[in-house]
Structure formats: structure tokens, C-alpha cells
Amino acid sequence: MVQDSPWGQILDPDTVLVSSVKQHWHTDSNNLEEILFIYKMEDPIQLKDEGNKYFQANDYTNAIQSYTKALQLCKDKKVGAVLYRNRAACHLKQENYVQAASDASRAIDVDAADVKALYRRCQALEKLGKLDQAFKDVQRCATIEPRNKSFLETLRRLGSDIQEKLKIQFSTDCRVQKMFEILLDENADKERKEKAVNNLIVLAREDAGADKIYQNNGVTLLYQLIETKDPEMILAAVRTFSGMCTGHKARATAILHLLGPEKICTIMGTDHEEIALATSNLLQNIYDSLSGEDKRDYGKEGALVLDTTQPLKSILLTLLEMLTSDRISGYGRDQALNLLSKNVPRKNLKDPDHSKTIFTIDHGLKKILKVVGQVPDLPKHLPLSENTQMIACILLNKLYDDLRCDPERENYFKICEEYILGKFDPKDMDKNLHAIQTVSGLLQGPFDVGNKIVGKQGVMEMMVALCGSEREVDQLVAVEALIHASTKMSRASFIITNGVSLLKDIYKKTKDEKIKIRALVGLCKLGSAGGDDYSLRQFAEGSTEKLAKQCRKWLCNPNIDVRTRKWAVEGLAYLTMDADVKDDFVEDELAMRAMFELCKSQDKTILYAVASTLVNCTNSYEKKEIIPELVQLAKFSKQHVPEQHPKDKKDFVEKRVKRLLKAGVTSALACMVKADSTILTDQTKELLARVFLALSENPKDRGFIVAQGGGKALIPLALEGTELGKGKASHALAKIAASSNPETAFPGERIYEVVRPLVSLLNTEKDGLQNYEALLSLTNLSGMSEKLRKKIIKENALADIENYMFEEHDQIRQAATECMCNLTVCKEVQERFMAEGNDRLKLLVLLCGEDDFKVQRAAAGALAMLTAAQKTLCTKVTEVTTQWLEILQRLCLHEKPEVQHRGVVIVFNMINADNELARKLIESEMLEILTVLAKLEDDPHKQEAIDVARSCLGKAMDCGLIKPAS
């Protein structure tokens, strides 16, 4: 204020300020607050003080803004240094370490001895991983203030971290050099070499370790290990290369360039199974890295590789060349075929690019046919393993299935036709044999192509002529071709009229067991042409049982070679369509055990036949639904009506399953699942899944299946294969997970792999039983751990579970509600119930009023947990339906103690959540219900509900809603 004094007029400081601001900023405003605001906003000291207040209030964003404005206005370097230093502190709090270091450096530029700025820059640099620079800053701080404990502690810690980092860096380089010295030293002892090998392989699997090996001339040194010709060293070098190539395009390109595809394939072609497999993995890793299967970004290193088309093409051509080279071992040839199967056909038929398939057919189809047509019993043949020809047949089938149009398929057929017919030579029986063997391979692969070639003039005649040959090998090849030619029922009918007498003659006349068993399998196959239709028996009554008995006899004979005994299983795969044969087979425990032992042999081509036999024995094949009205109509119109064998009824099937389990079928199935992915085709996986589902039908057998390793064997079947096969395996998993302890059935991390197959069953296209058992198993899993609940949510199962809560079927609705009850402890689920614009909470409240006890219990449990976790839901309960109070009263009066307890807990949560809500409840009949419950004598059956009712009344008294009785 302005006042008079003897000394003259005393001016108010604000008046002076207003006058000063008006003159400086040329404003006519007389508003004091506005002028003071302009002044403060343009004063760096005022802005600094404002920033300090924001900093103390933990409002770092506004603090930064104030310091930044002050810096724009400040002309004093010392004040500017303080502002930079303060802003650096804000950036540190916000974890913006680059900006913090930059601001601190600006402050240090003004005052090199500013310890606060030095220490803040040290903190920022440490977080950025620049330990050596951070160490220098804190060292200067400690020199300026030698008694500061924070500086000394940071100095000691950073010094220790730098030493550790240098030690690791130094030791990695040294270790790499040391390992190579040991491996290349001929005098080094075996134990040291093994240790060095393992360390090198482990190091190569890590990106940093692979880089160190590469930078330390590792590729050249690894090449030297290969040149030692020592299998152990070659294996070590290949596995190290494999680790270095995994997911890194630049390193994969460099290694491929230095070694060359030819050298890699030569290593793969050695007669050593482990080396062949390891080299196959190396080539696969190189191929994945170059083809873009690895999606990681490698920045500049990735950009060095411009075009990978040529390297990929050279790998394919080299693999195709391997197929017909007589210098390549059977193991190497198997791996070359496996690589072609994995990488040539499209993984998704919707992908329009199938150029690799066309390229392979043009450049390598005849080479694959040559492998398929090899006859191991002839003197001049390519080295083969037991599985080579089967893998080649699978590759032929995959290539044919990958073709997109008829002209492409016609071209495929013409190449095959030209190759086979070109081999026929009346003067050279070996060439004819090779041609028929190739036809046999095509019949096992792309059957349509093989079938068309069998119909060509001269092919069937050549088969018949070879059957009549005196040479054993001719008869073997011809009989096998006849067997494969009779796959389809229409073809079987043709051969029944033309070839049965021929096979019978061979079977009766030959003394060679190998030919006899093959002729028998041919007869078995023809005898089963009617499938499981009892009315379509091809042979006389009892003939199939006699054939099966002979097959079992050969199967149990250990003196017969594995390849021949395999044909006995092939015979049983056809004959077990007859229910009498199935019963006889499961009664013969020795025959079953012999078959299971064959599964564990190196010859994995038997897997499909074993799986087919087991599917027949368990009746788990697809059955057409018989509609009585249609049967009557068929009889009236004199059409054929399929008949079920009396021994194919449910009680007979259950007895057969029991006998199979007792003989050890589960462990055999688990062993089959572990087979190489190329041999274990999707069709075989589907058959195995069918068997597992049939075995797990009876809940009493599921514990035995788990104990034999069936639980973990089902997981890969549920994740890979045909859609039908995955569905069957998932259903079997659901049965096991619903009735067993999941931690026992799927130990360790496997339990998390089970979730996805189970969620896949929550689909309207699946039948009700699959839905129900999937929900039961998910309920079981969701009650175990938070991690499993999060996994279920991550697999997008919530929406499906909610849908099934609306289901009309009582059991499905009950299972879905129970599952949701377990999931309500998750925050994500609670948020879904809190969200506006949905009826989730309303449904849950209405389900609490259902007559079904189990549905009521689950819904009330879910509501109790939700209202305990989220108070806002307590109020929302009263808004979703007008029946809420009546439903709560019913719950609190329920005759079942567990439902009653849940109801009283909901009431307690609502009283505890909101006073107005509590008043509504206490003013209703709920007070009387709670009073009656609270006055009950202690009862172990109802004690939980009684205790909560007393807590409700206590809370109501605390809120002043009721008064204690006098």
C-alpha cells in the first residue's frame, strides 16, 4: 500500500514492479496478477525455484519444463550450469540416461569441479553400460571430496564391475584359443579334448560366444578339425558350426561360402550316423537363416547379405546330386532326403509360390526314382539304410501333393512313366527288376501315379513273369509290387480275380520263408478288402484266422530277420479288420510283445503297419453312423447293408484294450512317437492319436497310461499332424488332465504345452463331449498356479469359456462356470467383469439362482472372489438385475453348507464395500437371515458360514446400522 510519511511518499514494491514491467514489456495492463505472472515466467531464477518445487513433489515432467524455460532465458553461465545439473537429475529419475549424461556434461563444461554434475553423469553412464567412463567421473568426485562415503562406495563397486567385465572378455578370447589348441594337439589326453569339445559347442550356441569364435579365426580352425578325419573332432566341428549358423544370416553365408555345399554334403555322406545327423542339422540351420525363417534383425550385418537365392539353389542341387552318388552312405542319403522333404514342399498350401517343388521335379525326380527303385539284394546297388526307400516314397508323395494343377501333375506322371518304361529290357532282368521296384515305390507314395503306371501295357505282365522266375529276388520284388498294387478295394477286386491263384501257388510251392511271408501278406491284404464289414468276407470262413495264425508264428520267430518279420506285421494290419483275428491276436501276448519290440528296432518303416493293427484292435477307426431308417430303405431296395461283427461290440473292445495295456502298448506308442519326423508321417500320427484316445476311454486306465509315459507322448501328437489327428490327441489329453494330477501326468514345463491343445477343443465344430472334457481339464489346470491361469488367458480361451456359460447343456454350462470360477483370481478376468456394456456379471448373478447345485456353487464362488477383489463390482451387482437380493437370500439359506458359505461371503463383501449398500442389505430380510445364522451353535459343517455371518453383523454395528442387544 501507498502511505504518507514525514520522509515523503513510501512506494509499495508491487507498484515499482508493475511500473518496471510496463516499461520493459510495453503493456498497458493494470492487472497486478497478470503482470506478476509475466514477470515470474520471464525470470530464470523464479522458474528454477518452481522447477525445484516440482522436483520435490516428484513431478519430474513439469520440473524439466521449468528448467528448460529457464535455460532459454538465462544468460548467466553459472546459473545455466545449475539448471543443466538439475535437469540431469530429473532425467535420471525418468531413466532417460542419454539426456541425463548430456545435461550433466553441459554443467561440467562450465565448472569442471562440479561434483553433483560429475556424480550424476557417472550414474547415467553406468546405466548405459559405459563403466570405464563412469569410473573416471566418480574418481574425480572422490578426489574433490575424499571423505564422501557414497563416492567411495560407487568407486569400489565400479572398479569391481570393470574387473569382472574385463575378466570375462579376456577369458572368452583366451578360452577359444585354448580350446582349439587342445583339440588340434595330437598328444592331448582324451578327457581334456572331450571337455574342450563340449565347451566349444556350448559357446557357439550363444550369440556373443559364436561371434568370439568367428573373430578368433574359428572357421579356419574348425575346418582343420574336420580335416583330422577323427570322427569325434568332425562331430565337434560340425556341431559348433551349427551353433554359429543358427539364426544369423551373415555368419551362415560366410560359413557356407568358406566350406561350400559340396564339402558339407560330403561330410554328411560319411558312414557315421551321428555325423550325418549333425551335418543335416547344420545344413538346416544354414537354410533357415538364408531363407528368412529367422525373423530377427541383425542391422548392418544382415544387410551385408544381398541375395540368398543362389546359395539356396546350390544347396538344393547338391542334395539332389547326393541321392545317386555311390560314395554317399545310407545315413547320408537318408538325411539328404529328409532335408528335401522339410524344405522343398510348401508348408502352407495357400502360399502361391511352389517354385522349389517344380525345380526339384525338373532337376531331381529321376534321381529320387532311382533311389526308390534300388533292390538291396542285387550286387550293384546304392548304399541304403532300412528307412531310405520309405523316406524317398514319402518325398515323392509330398512333391506330388504340392503340385497346383493338372498340367503339372501330368508332367510328373510323364517323367515317371518315361523313367520306368525306359528301364524295361528283355535282355537285362536286373533293369526290369529296378523298374518294378520303382513302381512299387510309387504305389507307396503318390498312389494315383503308381496305379496309372500299373495299368500301362506290359507292367502287370512283367510282375506276373517275375513271380514265375526262378530267382528269389525276382519273386520278392514282384510279390511286393502286387501287394502294394492292391491298396484300393476296386484294385483288390481286380487282383482277386487275376492274382489270388498266382499268390497261392507261390505260397504253396516256394520253400523260401521270405517269399512265402510276402505271398501270405498279399493274400491277407486281398482277404481284408471288405474292411470291417462282416458280410463282405473275400475268403471262406476260417481262412483269415489261419493266415493270421501263420503271421503271428513268423512274428514271434527271432531267427527270421527283422525285414521279413516286418511283413508279418503288414499282414496283421490287414487281417485285424476281422474281429475274430483281433481277439486271437490280443490273446497271444507273445505276438503283441514281439510286435512292440519291432517298433524299437532301427527299421522304422514298420510304424504305419503297427499303428494300423492297433487301430483295428481298439476299433478306433472312423465309423459311419448307421441310421435305422436308411438300413430299412436299403434292404427294401436290395442294396448292400454293412453288418457289424458280434465281437466288435463295446464289451469285446474293452477287453482287448485291457489286454493291450497289460502287454505294454503305451510304452511302445511312446517309443513310436519319438521316431524321425519324416518316417512318422501325419497319417501315422493320426493313427497313434486314435489308439491313445481309445486306450484312455476308461478313467481307471488313465493312471497306468501316465505311468508308462503316455501323457508326454500325446503332446507332440496334439501339436503336429492332421487336424483330425490333433483333435483326437487333444481329446485324449483332456481325458487324462481332467481325471489325473496334471503335475504328475505332465511334469515340469510340459504342463504349459498342454494348454493350447485343450483350448483348441473349445470350438463349436467339436462335439459336446470334447467341449466338456476340455473345460474339465482347464478347470483342473487353472486351479493349480497363477502361471497356468495366465497361459490359459494368453491362449485366448476366456471368450470361449464365457460362451459355454450360456450353453443349454447342464454339464457343459457347469464345467465352464467352474473353470471361470478358478480364473476370477486373475486381474485380467476381473477387468472383463468390470468393463461396461456387457452381461458377464449379470449372467454370473443369474447362475447363482440356478437349481443345479454345482452350477450354483461355481457361480457363487466366482462372485465371492470378484466382489472381494473389486469393490466396484459390489455396487454393480445391484444394477445388473432386480432379482439380486432374492438370489443372495436364496444362497444364504441354501441347504448345502459350501453354497451357503459363498453366499454369506458375497454379503460380507458388499457390506464392507459401501455404507449405502450395507444399509440396503440390513434394511431387508437379510438381517434376519444373518441373525439366525450368527445365533447358531458352533457346527463344524456350517462353521465357516456362521463365522462370516457374525462378521457381517459386526461390520453393520461398526457402521452404526444396527445396535447390539442389551
Summary of the structure (lengths in Angstrom):
residues: 966
radius of gyration: 40.2
end to end distance: 67.3
largest distance: 149.7
contacts: 3197
relative contact order: 0.02
helix: 73%
strand: 0%
